[in-house]
Amino acid sequence: MYYLKAEASFDAAHFLARYQGKCRNIHGHHWIVEIRIAGDQLQTTQQEDGMLVDFSQLKHDLKQLADTMDHTLIYETGTLRTQTREALAQDGFSLTEVAFRPTAENFARHFFLRMEERGYAVAEATVYETPNNCASYTGEAQ
């Protein structure tokens, strides 16, 4: 089995609604996303001969996903009042709404699934919230 790993990062703010502690307030992180893909067959086309996938395409696709969250306030659906969202948007702030609580665990699953949708055989997605703290997702339990 062959494995490739690519990394991208983004800077974004979030908060954890319904959390009793400091993380219930808006705060930011330098998020790092690692995607590990797997396969047992290497390509044989002239361009990609001997490669699982072209690293440049893998890095491009991951960076493109990470860039959608860069320098935004990421919030869970239903956790900001309409007036708050409208006021922030009117003041020029970038907002990213997600259908999940914006934790490292949920981000790992999110990036795993988005890269799978792009056709990659994802083995694992890891998201670092800080240099020392990360969460990984390897797919649905069998």
DSSP file (Angstrom, degrees, kcal/mol; ACC not computed):
  #  RESIDUE AA STRUCTURE BP1 BP2  ACC     N-H-->O    O-->H-N    N-H-->O    O-->H-N    TCO  KAPPA ALPHA  PHI   PSI    X-CA   Y-CA   Z-CA
    1    1 A M              0   0    0      0, 0.0     2,-0.3     0, 0.0    39,-0.2   0.000 360.0 360.0 360.0 135.8    0.0    0.0    0.0
    2    2 A Y  E     -A   39   0A   0     37,-3.4    37,-1.8    39,-0.0     2,-0.4  -0.817 360.0-164.8-103.8 145.6    1.3    3.5   -0.9
    3    3 A Y  E     -A   38   0A   0     -2,-0.3     2,-0.4    35,-0.2    35,-0.2  -0.992   6.1-171.8-130.6 139.8    0.4    6.6    1.1
    4    4 A L  E     -A   37   0A   0     33,-2.0    33,-2.6    -2,-0.4     2,-0.4  -0.968   6.8-161.1-124.1 146.2    0.8   10.2    0.3
    5    5 A K  E     -A   36   0A   0     -2,-0.4     2,-0.3    31,-0.2    31,-0.2  -0.995   8.3-179.1-130.1 133.4    0.3   13.1    2.7
    6    6 A A  E     -A   35   0A   0     29,-2.3    29,-2.6    -2,-0.4     2,-0.4  -0.913  10.3-153.2-126.3 156.5   -0.4   16.7    1.8
    7    7 A E  E     +A   34   0A   0     -2,-0.3     2,-0.3    27,-0.2    27,-0.2  -0.973  15.7 168.7-133.6 143.4   -0.8   19.7    4.1
    8    8 A A  E     -A   33   0A   0     25,-2.3    25,-3.4    -2,-0.4     2,-0.3  -0.934  13.7-157.4-141.7 165.2   -2.6   23.0    3.9
    9    9 A S  E     -A   32   0A   0     -2,-0.3     2,-0.3    23,-0.2    23,-0.2  -0.959   9.2-176.5-143.4 162.3   -3.4   25.7    6.4
   10   10 A F  E     -A   31   0A   0     21,-2.1    21,-2.2    -2,-0.3     2,-0.5  -0.982  22.6-131.5-154.7 153.1   -5.8   28.5    7.1
   11   11 A D  E     +A   30   0A   0     -2,-0.3    60,-4.3    19,-0.2    61,-0.5  -0.933  43.0 148.2-107.5 126.2   -6.3   31.2    9.7
   12   12 A A  E     -A   29   0A   0     17,-1.9    17,-2.3    -2,-0.5     2,-0.3  -0.994  38.8-126.7-156.4 157.5   -9.9   31.5   11.0
   13   13 A A  E     +Ab  28  73A   0     59,-2.6    61,-3.1    -2,-0.3     2,-0.3  -0.730  32.2 158.5-102.7 156.1  -12.0   32.3   14.0
   14   14 A H  E     -Ab  27  74A   0     13,-2.6    13,-2.3    -2,-0.3     2,-0.3  -0.940  20.9-151.5-158.0 176.7  -14.7   30.2   15.5
   15   15 A F        -     0   0    0     59,-0.6     2,-0.8    -2,-0.3    61,-0.3  -0.972  19.8-124.4-152.3 158.6  -16.6   29.7   18.7
   16   16 A L    >   -     0   0    0      7,-2.6     3,-1.4    -2,-0.3    85,-0.0  -0.855  25.9-150.2-111.1  97.7  -18.3   26.8   20.4
   17   17 A A  T 3  S+     0   0    0     -2,-0.8     3,-0.1     1,-0.2     8,-0.1  -0.309  82.5  22.2 -60.7 148.6  -21.9   27.6   21.2
   18   18 A R  T 3  S+     0   0    0      1,-0.2     2,-0.4     6,-0.1    -1,-0.2   0.578  93.5 130.7  69.1  11.8  -23.3   25.8   24.3
   19   19 A Y    <   -     0   0    0     -3,-1.4     2,-1.1     2,-0.1    -1,-0.2  -0.810  54.9-141.8 -97.4 135.1  -19.8   25.3   25.6
   20   20 A Q  S    S+     0   0    0     -2,-0.4     2,-0.3    -3,-0.1    -3,-0.0  -0.760  70.6  48.7 -97.7  90.1  -19.1   26.2   29.2
   21   21 A G  S >  S-     0   0    0     -2,-1.1     3,-1.8     1,-0.1     4,-0.2  -0.955 106.2 -56.5 164.5-176.9  -15.6   27.7   29.1
   22   22 A K  G >  S+     0   0    0     -2,-0.3     3,-1.9     1,-0.3    -1,-0.1   0.785 118.5  69.9 -60.0 -29.7  -13.4   30.2   27.2
   23   23 A C  G 3  S+     0   0    0      1,-0.3    -7,-2.6    -8,-0.1    -1,-0.3   0.530  79.3  77.3 -72.7  -2.7  -14.0   28.6   23.8
   24   24 A R  G <  S+     0   0    0     -3,-1.8    -1,-0.3    -9,-0.2     2,-0.2   0.680  86.3  77.1 -75.3 -15.4  -17.6   29.8   23.8
   25   25 A N  S <  S-     0   0    0     -3,-1.9    -9,-0.2    -4,-0.2     2,-0.2  -0.613 102.4 -90.2 -90.4 153.5  -16.1   33.2   22.9
   26   26 A I        +     0   0    0     -2,-0.2     2,-0.3   -11,-0.1   -11,-0.2  -0.439  62.0 153.8 -62.4 129.2  -14.9   34.0   19.4
   27   27 A H  E     -A   14   0A   0    -13,-2.3   -13,-2.6    -2,-0.2     2,-0.3  -0.961  31.1-123.5-152.9 164.2  -11.2   33.2   19.1
   28   28 A G  E     -A   13   0A   0     -2,-0.3     2,-0.3   -15,-0.3   -15,-0.2  -0.733  17.0-172.7-118.6 163.3   -8.8   32.2   16.3
   29   29 A H  E     -A   12   0A   0    -17,-2.3   -17,-1.9    -2,-0.3     2,-0.9  -0.962  32.4-123.6-142.5 157.8   -6.5   29.5   15.3
   30   30 A H  E     -A   11   0A   0     99,-0.5     2,-0.2    -2,-0.3   -19,-0.2  -0.881  43.3-157.0 -98.7  94.3   -3.9   28.7   12.7
   31   31 A W  E     -A   10   0A   0    -21,-2.2   -21,-2.1    -2,-0.9     2,-0.5  -0.533   9.3-161.8 -78.4 136.7   -5.5   25.5   11.5
   32   32 A I  E     -AC   9 128A   0     96,-1.8    96,-3.2    -2,-0.2     2,-0.5  -0.985   3.4-161.8-120.2 129.9   -3.4   22.9    9.7
   33   33 A V  E     -AC   8 127A   0    -25,-3.4   -25,-2.3    -2,-0.5     2,-0.5  -0.946   4.8-171.2-115.0 126.3   -5.0   20.2    7.6
   34   34 A E  E     -AC   7 126A   0     92,-3.2    92,-2.8    -2,-0.5     2,-0.5  -0.968   2.5-166.9-115.3 131.2   -3.2   17.0    6.7
   35   35 A I  E     -AC   6 125A   0    -29,-2.6   -29,-2.3    -2,-0.5     2,-0.5  -0.973   1.1-165.7-117.0 131.4   -4.7   14.6    4.2
   36   36 A R  E     -AC   5 124A   0     88,-3.1    87,-3.2    -2,-0.5    88,-1.8  -0.973   8.3-168.9-116.5 122.6   -3.3   11.1    3.8
   37   37 A I  E     -AC   4 122A   0    -33,-2.6   -33,-2.0    -2,-0.5     2,-0.3  -0.768   3.6-156.9-109.4 158.3   -4.4    9.2    0.7
   38   38 A A  E     +A    3   0A   0     83,-2.6     2,-0.3    -2,-0.3   -35,-0.2  -0.929  19.4 150.7-134.7 154.5   -3.8    5.5    0.0
   39   39 A G  E     -A    2   0A   0    -37,-1.8   -37,-3.4    -2,-0.3    13,-0.0  -0.910  34.9-146.3-175.0 154.5   -3.6    3.1   -2.9
   40   40 A D  S    S+     0   0    0     -2,-0.3     2,-0.4   -39,-0.2   -37,-0.1   0.444  82.4  67.9-107.5  -1.3   -2.0   -0.1   -4.0
   41   41 A Q        -     0   0    0    -39,-0.1     2,-0.2    11,-0.1    -1,-0.1  -0.975  68.2-147.7-122.9 129.9   -1.6    0.8   -7.7
   42   42 A L        -     0   0    0     -2,-0.4    10,-0.2     1,-0.1     7,-0.1  -0.619  32.1 -98.4 -89.0 153.6    0.7    3.4   -9.1
   43   43 A Q        -     0   0    0      8,-3.8     7,-2.4     5,-0.4     8,-0.2  -0.288  26.3-166.7 -66.9 154.6   -0.2    5.4  -12.3
   44   44 A T        +     0   0    0      5,-0.2     5,-0.2     6,-0.1    -1,-0.1   0.346  47.9 116.3-124.5   1.7    1.2    4.2  -15.6
   45   45 A T  S  > S-     0   0    0      3,-0.1     4,-1.0     1,-0.1    -2,-0.0  -0.344  78.8-110.3 -68.2 157.1    0.4    7.2  -17.8
   46   46 A Q  T >4 S+     0   0    0      1,-0.2     3,-0.5     2,-0.2    -1,-0.1   0.912 116.3  44.4 -55.7 -46.4    3.4    9.1  -19.2
   47   47 A Q  T 34 S+     0   0    0      1,-0.2    -1,-0.2     7,-0.0    -4,-0.0   0.902 127.2  27.8 -66.8 -42.7    2.8   12.2  -17.0
   48   48 A E  T >4 S+     0   0    0      3,-0.1     3,-2.4     6,-0.1    -5,-0.4   0.137  81.2 151.0-110.2  19.3    2.0   10.3  -13.7
   49   49 A D  T << S+     0   0    0     -4,-1.0    -5,-0.2    -3,-0.5     3,-0.1  -0.295  75.5  11.8 -55.4 126.7    4.1    7.2  -14.3
   50   50 A G  T 3  S+     0   0    0     -7,-2.4     2,-0.3     1,-0.3    -1,-0.3   0.535 106.1 113.0  83.3   6.9    5.2    5.8  -10.9
   51   51 A M    <   -     0   0    0     -3,-2.4    -8,-3.8    -8,-0.2    -1,-0.3  -0.857  61.5-149.6-112.2 146.3    2.9    8.1   -8.9
   52   52 A L  S    S-     0   0    0      1,-0.4     2,-0.3    -2,-0.3    -1,-0.2   0.952  90.7 -24.8 -69.1 -54.4   -0.1    7.3   -6.8
   53   53 A V  S    S-     0   0    0     -3,-0.1     2,-0.5   -10,-0.1    -1,-0.4  -0.939  84.1 -84.2-145.6 164.7   -1.5   10.7   -7.7
   54   54 A D    >>  -     0   0    0     -2,-0.3     4,-2.2     1,-0.2     3,-0.6  -0.621  33.6-146.1 -73.3 119.3    0.2   13.9   -8.9
   55   55 A F  H 3> S+     0   0    0     -2,-0.5     4,-3.1     1,-0.2     5,-0.3   0.871  97.2  58.8 -53.8 -39.3    1.3   15.8   -5.7
   56   56 A S  H 3> S+     0   0    0      1,-0.2     4,-2.0     2,-0.2    -1,-0.2   0.887 108.3  44.4 -63.1 -37.0    0.7   19.1   -7.4
   57   57 A Q  H <> S+     0   0    0     -3,-0.6     4,-2.7     2,-0.2    -1,-0.2   0.914 113.5  50.4 -71.5 -42.5   -3.0   18.2   -8.0
   58   58 A L  H  X S+     0   0    0     -4,-2.2     4,-2.2     1,-0.2     5,-0.2   0.934 113.7  45.0 -59.6 -47.4   -3.4   16.8   -4.5
   59   59 A K  H  X S+     0   0    0     -4,-3.1     4,-2.6     1,-0.2     5,-0.2   0.904 112.7  52.0 -64.4 -41.1   -1.9   20.0   -2.9
   60   60 A H  H  X S+     0   0    0     -4,-2.0     4,-2.4    -5,-0.3    -2,-0.2   0.934 110.8  46.7 -60.3 -47.8   -3.9   22.2   -5.2
   61   61 A D  H  X S+     0   0    0     -4,-2.7     4,-1.6     2,-0.2    -1,-0.2   0.897 114.7  46.3 -65.2 -41.0   -7.2   20.5   -4.3
   62   62 A L  H  X S+     0   0    0     -4,-2.2     4,-2.5    -5,-0.2    -1,-0.2   0.923 112.9  49.5 -67.5 -43.4   -6.6   20.6   -0.6
   63   63 A K  H  X S+     0   0    0     -4,-2.6     4,-2.9     1,-0.2    -2,-0.2   0.898 106.9  56.2 -61.6 -40.5   -5.4   24.2   -0.6
   64   64 A Q  H  X S+     0   0    0     -4,-2.4     4,-0.7    -5,-0.2    -1,-0.2   0.901 110.1  45.0 -59.4 -41.3   -8.5   25.2   -2.6
   65   65 A L  H >< S+     0   0    0     -4,-1.6     3,-0.8     1,-0.2     4,-0.4   0.926 113.9  48.6 -67.6 -44.9  -10.7   23.7    0.2
   66   66 A A  H >X S+     0   0    0     -4,-2.5     3,-1.8     1,-0.2     4,-0.5   0.883 104.1  61.1 -63.1 -38.1   -8.7   25.3    3.0
   67   67 A D  H >< S+     0   0    0     -4,-2.9     3,-0.6     1,-0.3    -1,-0.2   0.762  90.9  68.0 -62.6 -24.8   -8.8   28.7    1.3
   68   68 A T  T << S+     0   0    0     -3,-0.8    -1,-0.3    -4,-0.7    -2,-0.2   0.721 109.1  37.5 -67.0 -18.1  -12.6   28.7    1.5
   69   69 A M  T X4 S+     0   0    0     -3,-1.8     3,-1.1    -4,-0.4    -1,-0.2   0.435  87.3 124.1-109.4  -2.9  -12.2   29.0    5.3
   70   70 A D  T << S-     0   0    0     -3,-0.6   -58,-0.2    -4,-0.5     3,-0.1  -0.394  84.4  -3.8 -68.3 132.1   -9.2   31.3    5.4
   71   71 A H  T 3  S+     0   0    0    -60,-4.3    23,-0.3     1,-0.2     2,-0.3   0.884 106.1 120.5  54.0  46.6   -9.7   34.6    7.3
   72   72 A T  S <  S-     0   0    0     -3,-1.1   -59,-2.6   -61,-0.5     2,-0.7  -0.848  70.1-114.0-126.4 167.1  -13.3   33.9    8.1
   73   73 A L  E     -bd  13  95A   0     21,-2.2    23,-2.7    -2,-0.3     2,-0.5  -0.933  35.1-154.5 -98.1 113.2  -15.5   33.6   11.1
   74   74 A I  E     +bd  14  96A   0    -61,-3.1   -59,-0.6    -2,-0.7     2,-0.3  -0.789  21.0 171.5 -93.4 125.8  -16.7   30.0   11.0
   75   75 A Y  E     - d   0  97A   0     21,-2.5    23,-2.5    -2,-0.5     2,-0.3  -0.971  33.3-111.2-138.0 151.5  -19.9   29.4   12.8
   76   76 A E  E >   - d   0  98A   0     -2,-0.3     3,-2.0   -61,-0.3     4,-0.3  -0.571  48.0 -92.3 -79.6 139.7  -22.4   26.6   13.2
   77   77 A T  T 3  S+     0   0    0     21,-2.5    -1,-0.1     1,-0.3    20,-0.0  -0.228 111.8  18.5 -49.3 131.7  -25.8   26.9   11.6
   78   78 A G  T 3  S+     0   0    0      2,-0.2    -1,-0.3    -3,-0.1     4,-0.1   0.491  97.3  98.5  86.3   3.7  -28.3   28.4   14.1
   79   79 A T  S <  S+     0   0    0     -3,-2.0     2,-0.4     1,-0.1    -2,-0.1   0.545  74.8  56.5-104.1  -7.0  -25.7   29.9   16.5
   80   80 A L  S    S-     0   0    0     -4,-0.3    -2,-0.2    -5,-0.1    -1,-0.1  -0.985  86.9-117.7-121.8 135.0  -25.7   33.5   15.3
   81   81 A R     >  -     0   0    0     -2,-0.4     4,-2.4     1,-0.1     3,-0.2  -0.326  26.1-115.6 -64.2 151.5  -28.8   35.6   15.2
   82   82 A T  H  > S+     0   0    0      1,-0.2     4,-2.7     2,-0.2     5,-0.2   0.899 117.4  52.9 -53.7 -44.5  -29.8   36.9   11.7
   83   83 A Q  H  > S+     0   0    0      1,-0.2     4,-2.4     2,-0.2    -1,-0.2   0.871 108.4  50.3 -62.5 -37.4  -29.2   40.5   12.8
   84   84 A T  H  > S+     0   0    0     -3,-0.2     4,-2.5     2,-0.2     5,-0.2   0.939 112.1  46.5 -66.0 -47.5  -25.7   39.6   14.0
   85   85 A R  H  X S+     0   0    0     -4,-2.4     4,-2.5     1,-0.2    -2,-0.2   0.924 114.2  48.3 -60.2 -44.9  -24.8   37.9   10.7
   86   86 A E  H  X S+     0   0    0     -4,-2.7     4,-2.7    -5,-0.2    -1,-0.2   0.909 111.6  49.3 -63.8 -42.3  -26.2   40.8    8.7
   87   87 A A  H  X S+     0   0    0     -4,-2.4     4,-1.6     2,-0.2    -1,-0.2   0.922 112.6  47.4 -64.5 -43.7  -24.4   43.4   10.7
   88   88 A L  H  <>S+     0   0    0     -4,-2.5     5,-2.6     1,-0.2    -2,-0.2   0.919 113.6  47.8 -63.4 -43.2  -21.1   41.5   10.4
   89   89 A A  H ><5S+     0   0    0     -4,-2.5     3,-1.6     1,-0.2    -2,-0.2   0.901 109.5  53.0 -64.4 -41.0  -21.6   41.1    6.6
   90   90 A Q  H 3<5S+     0   0    0     -4,-2.7    -1,-0.2     1,-0.3    -2,-0.2   0.829 106.2  54.2 -63.7 -31.0  -22.5   44.8    6.2
   91   91 A D  T 3<5S-     0   0    0     -4,-1.6    -1,-0.3    -5,-0.2    -2,-0.2   0.379 124.8-104.7 -85.2   5.2  -19.3   45.7    8.0
   92   92 A G  T < 5 +     0   0    0     -3,-1.6     2,-0.2     1,-0.3    -3,-0.2   0.605  68.4 149.0  88.5  12.2  -17.3   43.6    5.5
   93   93 A F      < -     0   0    0     -5,-2.6     2,-0.5    -6,-0.2    -1,-0.3  -0.583  45.9-125.3 -81.6 143.1  -16.5   40.5    7.6
   94   94 A S        -     0   0    0    -23,-0.3   -21,-2.2    -2,-0.2     2,-0.4  -0.753  29.1-169.8 -88.6 128.8  -16.3   37.1    5.9
   95   95 A L  E     -d   73   0A   0     -2,-0.5     2,-0.5   -23,-0.2   -21,-0.2  -0.944  11.8-165.1-121.6 140.5  -18.5   34.5    7.4
   96   96 A T  E     -d   74   0A   0    -23,-2.7   -21,-2.5    -2,-0.4     2,-0.4  -0.963   9.8-157.1-127.1 114.1  -18.5   30.7    6.8
   97   97 A E  E     -d   75   0A   0     -2,-0.5     2,-0.3   -23,-0.2   -21,-0.2  -0.754  12.1-174.7 -91.1 132.7  -21.5   28.8    8.0
   98   98 A V  E     -d   76   0A   0    -23,-2.5   -21,-2.5    -2,-0.4    -2,-0.0  -0.923  31.4-130.8-125.2 153.6  -21.1   25.1    8.6
   99   99 A A  S    S+     0   0    0     -2,-0.3     2,-0.3   -23,-0.2   -23,-0.1   0.209  88.0  58.6 -87.4  16.0  -23.7   22.5    9.5
  100  100 A F  S    S-     0   0    0    -25,-0.1    -2,-0.2     3,-0.0   -23,-0.1  -0.930  99.1 -85.9-139.9 161.1  -21.6   21.1   12.4
  101  101 A R        -     0   0    0     -2,-0.3     2,-2.7     1,-0.1     5,-0.2  -0.578  51.0-118.3 -66.8 126.6  -20.0   22.4   15.6
  102  102 A P        +     0   0    0      0, 0.0     2,-0.2     0, 0.0    -1,-0.1  -0.349  62.7 140.0 -77.1  70.7  -16.7   23.8   14.4
  103  103 A T     >  -     0   0    0     -2,-2.7     4,-2.5     1,-0.1     5,-0.2  -0.659  67.2-110.0-102.3 163.5  -14.4   21.5   16.4
  104  104 A A  H  > S+     0   0    0     -2,-0.2     4,-2.3     1,-0.2    31,-0.2   0.882 119.6  55.3 -59.3 -38.3  -11.1   19.9   15.2
  105  105 A E  H  > S+     0   0    0      1,-0.2     4,-1.8     2,-0.2    -1,-0.2   0.940 110.5  43.3 -60.8 -47.8  -12.9   16.6   15.2
  106  106 A N  H  > S+     0   0    0     -5,-0.2     4,-2.5     1,-0.2    -1,-0.2   0.855 111.8  53.9 -69.4 -34.3  -15.7   17.8   12.9
  107  107 A F  H  X S+     0   0    0     -4,-2.5     4,-2.8     2,-0.2     5,-0.3   0.897 105.5  54.6 -64.4 -39.0  -13.2   19.7   10.6
  108  108 A A  H  X S+     0   0    0     -4,-2.3     4,-2.1     1,-0.2    -2,-0.2   0.933 111.7  43.6 -60.0 -45.5  -11.2   16.4   10.2
  109  109 A R  H  X S+     0   0    0     -4,-1.8     4,-2.6     2,-0.2     5,-0.2   0.914 112.2  54.5 -64.5 -42.6  -14.4   14.6    9.0
  110  110 A H  H  X S+     0   0    0     -4,-2.5     4,-2.4     1,-0.2    -2,-0.2   0.938 111.7  42.3 -57.2 -51.2  -15.3   17.6    6.8
  111  111 A F  H  X S+     0   0    0     -4,-2.8     4,-2.2     2,-0.2     5,-0.2   0.867 112.1  55.8 -67.7 -35.6  -12.0   17.7    5.0
  112  112 A F  H  X S+     0   0    0     -4,-2.1     4,-2.0    -5,-0.3    -2,-0.2   0.959 112.4  41.6 -56.6 -52.5  -12.0   13.9    4.7
  113  113 A L  H  X S+     0   0    0     -4,-2.6     4,-2.3     1,-0.2    -2,-0.2   0.877 112.9  52.8 -67.6 -39.0  -15.4   13.9    3.0
  114  114 A R  H  X S+     0   0    0     -4,-2.4     4,-0.9    -5,-0.2    -1,-0.2   0.888 111.3  46.6 -65.4 -37.7  -14.7   16.9    0.8
  115  115 A M  H  <>S+     0   0    0     -4,-2.2     5,-1.9     2,-0.2     3,-0.2   0.858 109.9  53.5 -73.4 -34.0  -11.5   15.3   -0.5
  116  116 A E  H ><5S+     0   0    0     -4,-2.0     3,-2.2    -5,-0.2    -2,-0.2   0.917 104.3  56.2 -61.5 -42.0  -13.3   12.0   -1.1
  117  117 A E  H 3<5S+     0   0    0     -4,-2.3    -1,-0.2     1,-0.3    -2,-0.2   0.783 101.3  58.3 -60.1 -26.7  -15.8   13.9   -3.2
  118  118 A R  T 3<5S-     0   0    0     -4,-0.9    -1,-0.3    -3,-0.2    -2,-0.2   0.385 128.4 -98.4 -85.5   4.2  -12.9   15.1   -5.3
  119  119 A G  T < 5S+     0   0    0     -3,-2.2     2,-0.3     1,-0.3    -3,-0.2   0.531  76.3 138.6  98.1   6.9  -12.1   11.5   -6.1
  120  120 A Y      < -     0   0    0     -5,-1.9     2,-1.5     1,-0.1    -1,-0.3  -0.628  56.8-128.6 -88.4 145.0   -9.2   10.8   -3.6
  121  121 A A        -     0   0    0     -2,-0.3   -83,-2.6   -83,-0.2     2,-0.3  -0.688  37.3-161.8 -86.5  83.1   -8.9    7.5   -1.7
  122  122 A V  E     +C   37   0A   0     -2,-1.5   -85,-0.3   -85,-0.2     3,-0.1  -0.527  23.7 176.7 -77.0 127.9   -8.6    9.3    1.6
  123  123 A A  E     -     0   0A   0    -87,-3.2     2,-0.3     1,-0.4   -86,-0.2   0.761  69.3  -5.9 -94.5 -34.6   -7.1    7.1    4.4
  124  124 A E  E     -C   36   0A   0    -88,-1.8   -88,-3.1   -12,-0.0     2,-0.4  -0.971  50.6-157.4-163.3 142.7   -7.0    9.8    7.1
  125  125 A A  E     -CE  35 137A   0     12,-2.4    12,-2.5    -2,-0.3     2,-0.4  -0.996  15.9-171.4-122.6 132.3   -7.6   13.5    7.6
  126  126 A T  E     -CE  34 136A   0    -92,-2.8   -92,-3.2    -2,-0.4     2,-0.5  -0.983   4.2-165.8-125.9 134.8   -6.0   15.3   10.6
  127  127 A V  E     -CE  33 135A   0      8,-2.8     8,-1.9    -2,-0.4     2,-0.5  -0.981   7.7-153.2-124.4 122.6   -6.7   18.9   11.7
  128  128 A Y  E     -CE  32 134A   0    -96,-3.2   -96,-1.8    -2,-0.5     6,-0.3  -0.832  13.9-179.7 -94.1 125.2   -4.4   20.7   14.1
  129  129 A E  E    S+     0   0A   0      4,-2.1   -99,-0.5    -2,-0.5    -1,-0.2   0.769  81.5   4.4 -88.4 -33.7   -6.1   23.4   16.1
  130  130 A T  E >  S- E   0 133A   0      3,-1.5     3,-0.9  -101,-0.1    -1,-0.3  -0.885  91.5 -94.8-137.9 168.7   -2.8   24.2   17.8
  131  131 A P  T 3  S+     0   0    0      0, 0.0     3,-0.1     0, 0.0  -100,-0.0   0.776 126.3  36.7 -58.4 -23.8    0.7   22.9   17.2
  132  132 A N  T 3  S+     0   0    0      1,-0.1     2,-0.4    -4,-0.0    -4,-0.0   0.459 110.2  64.7-108.2  -2.4    0.2   20.3   20.0
  133  133 A N  E <   +E  130   0A   0     -3,-0.9    -4,-2.1     2,-0.0    -3,-1.5  -0.976  56.1 151.4-132.0 124.8   -3.5   19.4   19.6
  134  134 A C  E     -E  128   0A   0     -2,-0.4     2,-0.4    -6,-0.3    -6,-0.2  -0.940  28.0-145.9-144.2 165.3   -5.1   17.7   16.6
  135  135 A A  E     -E  127   0A   0     -8,-1.9    -8,-2.8    -2,-0.3     2,-0.3  -0.984  15.2-158.1-131.8 144.7   -8.0   15.4   15.7
  136  136 A S  E     -E  126   0A   0     -2,-0.4     2,-0.4   -10,-0.2   -10,-0.2  -0.909   5.3-163.4-124.5 152.8   -8.0   12.7   13.0
  137  137 A Y  E     +E  125   0A   0    -12,-2.5   -12,-2.4    -2,-0.3     3,-0.1  -1.000   9.5 178.0-134.8 132.4  -10.8   11.0   11.1
  138  138 A T        -     0   0    0      1,-0.5     2,-0.2    -2,-0.4    -1,-0.1   0.263  55.4 -85.6-118.5  10.0  -10.3    7.8    9.2
  139  139 A G        -     0   0    0    -14,-0.1    -1,-0.5     2,-0.0     3,-0.1  -0.469  68.4 -29.6 112.0 175.1  -13.8    7.2    7.8
  140  140 A E  S    S-     0   0    0     -2,-0.2     2,-0.1     1,-0.1    -3,-0.0  -0.322  71.2-100.4 -65.7 146.0  -17.0    5.6    9.1
  141  141 A A              0   0    0      1,-0.1    -1,-0.1    -2,-0.0    -2,-0.0  -0.410 360.0 360.0 -65.6 141.4  -16.7    2.7   11.5
  142  142 A Q              0   0    0     -2,-0.1    -1,-0.1    -3,-0.1    -2,-0.1   0.450 360.0 360.0 -82.5 360.0  -17.1   -0.7    9.9
